[in-house]
């Protein structure tokens, strides 16, 4: 019996550990709430102009100071290179698979940054690997190419100018344990990695998530601009805040183990 009693004393460690993990999740939950509130406060501030000088301030520091600008709204204009892009995903929205389309945006001095133009549903004919927006862009450029050839211009226009309202993106996201590793050489991006995407598209490691864009064009395209699901002010969706469920899990487990411990300890002979 002494052996059994010793075993139950060792068993006491497990509910204590579970209680400790639950308490740690309480601190994590409080930290995440403050992080979300800070992001909300930044989103409510007036947009700042993302000028060439603003970007130059970060060159040489690998954009390490961008953390204090994450979730700040910005406005800018530049040339979007439509035929250069990476697809981030697949991501499901309302039960539909799709991808975020990320293209280079070139500013007036030639500086290039990343522009996340938004989410677009995938096309069934591409085995759900290409979003509708890419197909629409191809149609637009094909139409422009045909018009250019009729006018004696053999060069296809593969870029357009936009005024953009957006928000400065985080630079990296941690996928779940089941998220595959990115394979840039195959064009497969499962999780956000701004540094690697910038290397792929030859841009500065800075990305803007588009909230709204307006084309600057004296001769509007004959086809409508591709429809993306843009980013909005819902910053909470950018955070994985599951700490409350973790708190409940660990504290429930701890309480159950404590119950088992004290219930059976009373039955042990002295």
Buried (B, 14 or more C-beta within 10 A) or exposed (E): EEEEEEEBEEBBEBBEBBBEBBBBBBEBBEEBEEBBEBBBEBBEEEBBEBBEEBBEEBEEEEBEEBEEBBBBBBBBBBBBBBEBBBBBBBEEEEEEBBBBBBBBBBBEEEBBBBBBBBBBBBBEEEEBBBBBBBBBBBBBBEEBBEBBEEEEEEEBBBBBEBEBBBBBBBBEBEEEEEEEEBEEEEEBBBBBBBEBBBEBBEBBBBBBBBBBBEEEEEEEBEBEBBEBBBBEEEBEEBEEBEBEEBBEBBBEBBBEBBEBBEEEEEEEEE
